[in-house]
Amino acid sequence: MKHRIIFAVLMSFTLSLIISAWITYVNIGMHPDFVRFWMNAWALAWPAAGIISFIAGPFLHSLAYKIANKI
């Protein structure tokens, strides 16, 4: 369980940080307040991503394993 929690935290942190930066950039470009807007978006995205990673992670890991074995 400890591994699952640590993985969910690290994966959600990384994905939400990168995706929120990209979406913020696409929406407003390199605005002078880009970092402030990005951090605001990331602060909202990370908790959601963490919960989704924790809940969906085991199922998606199992699904990926099954798909990989078939190809």
ROLUM-759425 format. One record per residue (C-alpha): residue in three letters; y, x, z. Coordinates in nm, 4 decimals. Each point is the difference from the previous one (the first is absolute). Example, Ala and Ser with C-alpha at 12.3 -4.5 7.8 and 13.67 -1.06 7.14 Angstrom:
! residues 2
residu Y X Z
ALA -0.4500 1.2300 0.7800
SER 0.3440 0.1370 -0.0660
***
This chain:
! residues 71
residu Y X Z
MET 0.0000 0.0000 0.0000
LYS 0.2377 0.2885 0.0804
HIS -0.0484 0.1391 -0.3519
ARG 0.0698 -0.3411 -0.1535
ILE 0.3276 -0.0369 0.1913
ILE 0.1171 0.3531 -0.0819
PHE -0.0904 -0.0464 -0.3664
ALA 0.1875 -0.3339 -0.0173
VAL 0.3099 0.1542 0.1590
LEU 0.0015 0.3041 -0.2303
MET -0.0810 -0.1931 -0.3181
SER 0.2512 -0.2755 0.0686
PHE 0.2683 0.2547 0.0928
THR -0.0478 0.1961 -0.3211
LEU -0.0269 -0.2959 -0.2360
SER 0.2853 -0.1987 0.1531
LEU 0.2289 0.3049 0.0032
ILE -0.0592 0.0821 -0.3672
ILE -0.0069 -0.3573 -0.1293
SER 0.3121 -0.1039 0.1922
ALA 0.1831 0.3033 -0.1417
TRP -0.1054 -0.0888 -0.3531
ILE 0.0889 -0.3696 0.0279
THR 0.3335 0.0806 0.1640
TYR 0.0782 0.2444 -0.2801
VAL -0.0984 -0.2530 -0.2691
ASN 0.2167 -0.2679 0.1630
ILE 0.3163 0.1971 0.0805
GLY -0.0327 0.3444 -0.1626
MET 0.1421 0.3078 0.1724
HIS 0.2553 -0.1926 0.2025
PRO 0.2022 0.1991 0.2574
ASP -0.1799 -0.1957 0.2747
PHE -0.3427 0.0373 -0.1619
VAL -0.1655 0.1575 0.3043
ARG 0.1313 -0.2715 0.2338
PHE -0.1265 -0.2772 -0.2312
TRP -0.3314 0.1818 -0.0471
MET -0.0582 0.0496 0.3734
ASN 0.0848 -0.3652 0.0623
ALA -0.2549 -0.1079 -0.2623
TRP -0.2582 0.2434 0.1361
ALA 0.0457 -0.1242 0.3582
LEU -0.0877 -0.3492 -0.1220
ALA -0.2863 0.1138 -0.2240
TRP -0.1892 0.2332 0.2335
PRO -0.1145 -0.2572 0.2578
ALA -0.1238 -0.2333 -0.2737
ALA -0.1748 0.2853 -0.1799
GLY -0.1593 0.1136 0.3256
ILE -0.1468 -0.3405 0.0751
ILE -0.1232 -0.0409 -0.3572
SER -0.1561 0.3491 0.0022
PHE -0.1759 -0.0619 0.3297
ILE -0.1382 -0.3390 -0.1049
ALA -0.0804 0.0626 -0.3665
GLY -0.0959 0.3691 0.0264
PRO -0.3684 -0.0367 0.0943
PHE -0.0621 -0.2662 -0.2657
LEU 0.1746 0.2002 -0.2723
HIS -0.1827 0.3181 0.1013
SER -0.3312 -0.1841 -0.0294
LEU 0.1010 -0.1537 -0.3338
ALA 0.1048 0.3385 -0.1390
TYR -0.3327 0.1471 0.1083
LYS -0.1920 -0.2797 -0.1782
ILE 0.2066 0.0353 -0.3189
ALA -0.0406 0.3778 -0.0025
ASN -0.3768 -0.0329 0.0300
LYS -0.0121 -0.2317 -0.3028
ILE 0.1951 0.2289 -0.2355
***
